[in-house]
Amino acid sequence: MAPSNSTKKTASKKGTASSRRRNLLDLQPFYDKLEQGNPFPVTMRGRVKKITGMVINARLPNARIGELCTIEPPGRKPVFAQVVGFDDEDVFLTPLDPVHQIGPKTAVVNRGEVLQVGVGPELLGRVVDSLGKPIDKRGPIDTALVYPVRQVAPSAMKRRRISKILPVGVRAIDTMLTVGEGQRIGVFSTAGVGKSSLLGMIARNSTADVNVVALVGERGREVLDFLEDNLGDEGLKRSIVVVSTSNEPPLRRIMAAYTATAIAEYFRDQGQSVMLLMDSVTRFARAMREIALSVGEPPARQGYPPSVFAALPELLERAGNTDKGSITAFYTILLSTEQIEDPLGEEIRAILDGHLYLSSRLSQVQHFPAIDLLKSNSRLMDKVASEAHNSAAEDIRKLWAVYEENRDLISIGAYKRGSDPLIDEAIGMRTKIADFLIQRQNEAADFEDTLQLAQQLLDRRD
């Protein structure tokens, strides 16, 4: 957190630096000034009128959407909150912390600030919370620049075209669903199918310069599991991990997604290739829904208010290429089942440049990563991959599709060998293709070697 009237400079997309340094999104300077009786200039003071659910209603004239306020119970530590709506001179505030000590007519002060995050190479290898405070017990993080956590996506005319492959070190993706540098991919699955493991593999194995990982609304016990089992020391060295657990207020879960994206934007502005991994966009949308419903917005599709669907492209469009660098992004989306259409998932899929569907059936037979090749698609593969690469991928996909279409007949012995040469070939190649696609979590796959293996696989057809 950084106030605009401090000596620390706010970096625009071009960015400026200051000699003064501060912990990223550190709220302590605000607390210190309040305790010293020397608060920074304020815009307006008001009083709490009521609290409904996750939203605090206060009388606070002249407040603007997105501004930071402090709610100051007598003799208690101030609670920071953000303006999320208003009705005449009444404002709706969403707190960043628990509100147990707040009562009627508690003082509210509009600080006239917006949330910002400290950015810099000092973040590499660190784990921070949704406001950027380090939680890895490795001391404070000092940075020279700050970025607003909410920024406008790059202009369509300023985006560099996606023309270069970004290997992610996962055979099934590099061969069959090749990703371009600056592409945005959705990973769709039900719970427990291997999303976190796949993200960990990409973070460790991809050729990106920097990883930014956002764990949004995760169960507390799973954070260390991801860091130690999925990401590992090797992956963490060139990563920044932003964490917001499920027990935190919804605004913190939302801020985790915005903060991670702002950090990724900083490294992109430095000319680097950034891999942004967010788990999950669904929990971001659910947190947005909690706040929107609390302020009285009517629900629409699947109980999600319209503002949620407006916020999704605002977040997701911030990734991609610019004339300076790139953000390649993988966003996970939680599905209730694999059969029922999910309006939120469909909306996200329409925004992104490709989608990977993870199959519970494949995971049950220990086929990992459990990517369903027939439901998944990379919209840019034909533009970034070579003609020979695309041809090999099409041949493998065709054989896989033929087997899947006739799976039931084959499994019960109703298909007679020799009835159809293509089905015979698919049966003979099924195990070989599966062995090629299956990859252990700690196994790295070189891109060129992977393409050679795919071609050799086709050369050995029965």
N, C-alpha and C positions, 0 to 999 in steps of 0.2 A: 504494500500500500504506500503510496507516495502522494503528498499534497501538492497541488499545483503552485502554491506560493513558496515552496522550498527552493533551495539553491540547486537541488538535483533536477536535471533537465529531463523533460519528457521527450522520448524519441518518436518522431514521426516515422513514416516509411523510409525517409532518408536518414534519420537518426542523428542526434547530437549527444556529446558526452559532457560530464561535469567531474570536477575533482572530488566532489563529495560522494561518499559511497553509503549504501544502505541495504539492509536485508530486503529481499524481494517481498513485496506486499506485506511488510512488517507493520503491524498495528501498534507496536510498542511506543513509537514516538508520539502518537496521539494520546495514549494513556499518560505518558510522562508529562506532556504539556498540561493535561487536565489536572494532574496531581500537583503541579507547581503553580497552579492558579494563573497560568499564562497561556490560555487557549489561543489558537490561531483565529484569524478573522472568521466570523460566522455570517451566514446569510440571514437566518431567521430562527427564532425559537418558538416552540409550541408545546402542546401537552398531549399525552396519550388519551384517547377517548374510549377505545375498546380493543380487545384482541379476539379475533375469530379464527380458530384453527392456526394456520401458519402466518396469518397476516395481522399486522398491527395498524389500527386506524388512529390517526392523529390529526389535530388541527395544526397545519403548518403552511401558511401562505407562501407563495412564490417558489415552492419546491418544484424541481424538474425531474422527469423520468431518468433513472440511472444514478442520481446523486446519492452520496453517502451521508447518512445521519448517525448521530449517537443518541441513544436513549439512556438517560442518566438517573437511575434510582438513587436516592440519598444514601450516602455511605457505602455504595456498592460500585463495583467495576462497571463502567459504561458498556452497553451492548451496541454493537454496530449493526446497522440495517440499511437497506437500499430502497429507494423509492421505486415502486413498480406500477403505481397507478394513482389517480387522484379523482376527486369529485368536488368541483369548485375549490374551496380552500382546505378540504379534507384530503389527506394523502394516505395511500396504502403502502406500508413498509413491510419488507420481508427481512427477518433477522438473520445475521450470520452466526449467531450463537444462541444457546437456550435462553428463554425469557422468563425463568421461574421467579425472578425478583421484581418484575415490572407490575405496577398497579395503576389504577386510575389516576389521571393527571400527572403521571411521571413526566419529567421534562424531556423534550425532544429538541435536539439542535441540528439544524441543517448545516453540514460542513462544506457544501458546495463543491465536493470533489467526486471524481469517478474512480473506480477501481483500476489500478495499474499493476503491472508485474515487472520486477527487476529482471533484466536479461543480460546474458553475457556468457563467455566460455566457462566461467566459474560454476555454472550449473551442471556441467557434465559429470556423470557418475553420482548424482545426488538424487535423493527422494524427498519430495516436498508435499505439503498439503495443498488444498484447493486454493489457498491464498498465498502460496509460495513459501510458507515457513518450513524450514527443514525439519524432518521428522526422523532422520536416520542417525541421530546422535553423533554427528560428525562436525558439530560446530556451526556457526552462522555462515551464511553465504553473502559475500559482498559483491555488488554489481555496480557498474558505472552508468547504466542506462535503464530507463523504464519504458514499457510499452503499455498502452491501454489494452485491457483484456478483451474489449469488444471493438473491433475495427471493421471497416468496410472491405468487402472482398475486392481483389484486383479487378480493374476494368477489363471488360471482354477484349478490347482492342489492344490492351497492354500484355495480354497473356501470350507467352511463347508457346508455339504449337508443340504437341507431344510427338516426338519423332525418335526417341532414344529408348532402348530397352533398359529397365532397371531389374537386374537379376535379384531374386529374393532368397535363393538358396534352397527352395522347395521344389523338387522335381515335378510334382503334379501341376504346380503353378507355372514354373518356368517353361515347361514343355507345352502344356495344354491350354493354359490361360495366361499367357505372357503379359506382363505388366509394363507399361511405359512410364518413364520418369515424369512425375506430375499427375499421374492417374489417381482416381479415387475409387476404391473398391469396397463394397459391402460384404461382410461375412455373416450370412444368415444361418441360424441354427436354433434348435431347442437346447435346453440346459444339459450339460454334461456330455457334450459330443466332441469336445476338444478345441474350443475356440481359443482358450488361453494358451494351450500348448502350441497351436499354430502361430499365434502372435509372437510367442517367445522364440520360435524357430526363425521367423522373419526378422525379428530384432537382432538375433545373433548372426544370421547368415547373409542378410542383404548387403549390397554394395553401397548403400547410402552412407553419407558422411556422419550423420547424427540421427539418433532415434529419440523421439519424444513420445512417451507412453502415458496415456491418461486412463486411470482406473476409476471409473465413475460409478459410485453406488455399490462398490464391491463389499462382500462380507469381510469383516475385519480379519478373520483367520486366513483368508485366501490371499491377502496382500503379501505376506512373507513367503507363502507357497509359490506365488508367481515370481517374486524376486529371486528366490533361491533355486527353485526347480525349473521354471520355464525360461526366465531371463538369464540367470547365472552371472557369475563375475565377469565373464567375457562380454556378455551383452550389456551389462550395466556400465562398463567403462566408457562407452560412447553414447550413453543414454541419459535422459532426464525423465524421471517417473513422477507424475502428479497423481496424488491419491485423495479420494474422497470416499469414505465408507458409507454404508447404507444407513447408519444411525445418525448421520449428520443432517442438519437442516437442509431443505431442498435447495436453497440458494447456494450453499457450498457445493452441492453436487453439480449444479449448473455452472458455477464458476470454475470447477475443475476442467470442464470441457473447453471453456473460453480461455482459461489460463494456459493450458497445454497448447492450444492453437496459437496464442500470442507468442509463446516461447518458440514454437516452430517457425513462425513468421520472422522472428529476429534472425534465426540461423539462415533462413532463406534469403533475407536481405543482405547477409554477409557473403552470398554467392555459393552457398553450400547446398548439397542434395540432402533433404531431410525426409526421414520416414516417420510419419505420424500414425500411431497405433492407438485407437480409442475403443475401450471396452467398458460401457457400451453406450451407443447413441440412444438405445431404448430407455435406459435409466435416466439419461439427460432429459428425454421427452417426458418421462413420468414425473420428474421433478418440476418441469415447466407446467405440467398439468396440475400438480398439487397447488402451485401458487395461483394459477389462472382461475381454478375453481374456487379457491378461497376468496378471491376478490370479486367473485360473482359472475365470471364469464361463463356463458352457457356451453355445455358440452356439445360436441358435434360427432364426428366419426369415432367409434369405439371409445366414447367418453372423452376424447381429446378435444379441447377447445380450439377454435381457429388459430389463435396466437401460436400454438405449438407448431402447426404446419407452416406458419410464417417464419418461425425461428429456425426451422431445419435448414432451408437453403442459405439463410444468413450465416449459419455455422459452417456448413459443408462446402460452400462456395469459396471459403477463405483458403482452402488448400488448392494446390495446382502450381503451375509454372508462372514465373514472371521473367522480366528481362535480366534479373539478377541471379535467381536460383530456383529451386523447386521444392515443393512439398508433395510427396507421394503418400497417400493416406489409405489405411485400412480401418474401417469402422465396423464393429460388430453390432448385430441386431438380433435380439432375443425373440424367438417365435414360440407361441403357446403350443402349437402342434405343427407337424409338417404338412398336414392336409388342408387346414382351414386358412383361407385368405386373410391376411393381416393388413388392414388399411395403413397402419403406420409403416410397416415394412414395404408395402407397395409405393408409398410416397417417397421413402428414402431411396428405393431402387430406381425410381424415375429420375432422381437428382444425380445419382452417381454414374460413374463410367464403366461399371462392371459389377458382377456379383458372384460370390462363391456360396454355394449351399452345402452345408455339412449334413451328412446323412446318419441318422441313428442306426439304420440297418448296417451300414458299413462299420460304424464304431463297435457294434455288437460282435462283429466277426474279426475285431482287432485290425481293421484296415485303417491305418492312420497315416497322414491326415485324411479324415473321412469326407473328402470333397466329392460331391456328386457331379461328375463331369457333364452329365446330360442336362442338368438344371442350371449349371453355372455358365458364365459367359464373361469374356473380356472384350469390351466393345472396340478396343484399340489394337488388339493383337494383329489383325490383318494389316494394319498400317505400320507397325513397328517391327514385326518379325519378317524374316526373309521368306521368299517363295517356297524354298525347300522346307523350311521350318513349318510354315503353315500347312504344306502338303502332308508332312509326316503327322502333324497333330490331327488333321482331318481323317487320315487313314486309321489312326488309333481310336479316335472317337467313334468312327463308323463301326469298327469291329466291336467296341464296347457296347454300342447302342443295339447292334444286332443280337448280341448275347442277352442283354437286359430285356429286349422285347420278347424273347423266347425262353426266358428263365424258367417259367412255370412248366412248360412242356419238357424242357431239358431235365429239370430237377425230379420230375415224377417218372422219367423214362419214356415219355410219350413220343419224343422225337427220335426218328430212326436215322442213323448216320447214312449219308449219301443222298438224302432227300433234297438237300439244298446246299450247294458248295459254299455259299457265303456263311451259312450257319455253321457248317463244318469247320470253316476257317476260324470263325469267332470262338467256337468251343476250344479249338486247339491253341488259340492265342490268349484265352481268358486268363489263365494262371500267370503267363509270362507278363502280360500287361499289368496285372495286379501286383506282381513282385516288383515291377519297375516303379509303380506309383507309390507303394508303401515305403515310408521313410521313418527311421527312428528319430526320436526327438532331439538327440544329441548328434545327429548325423548331418554334416554339411554337404551340399551338392554343388560342385562347380558347374557353371552355366554351359560352357563349351563341352565338358565331359557329358553332361546330361543330354545335350542334343545328339552327340555321337551315340550314346546308349540307345536313344529312341530310334535312330536310324538303323542301328544294328539289330534292334528288336524286330523291326519290320523286314529286314533282310533275311531273318531266320523264320519266316512264316512257314507253317506246315503246308 
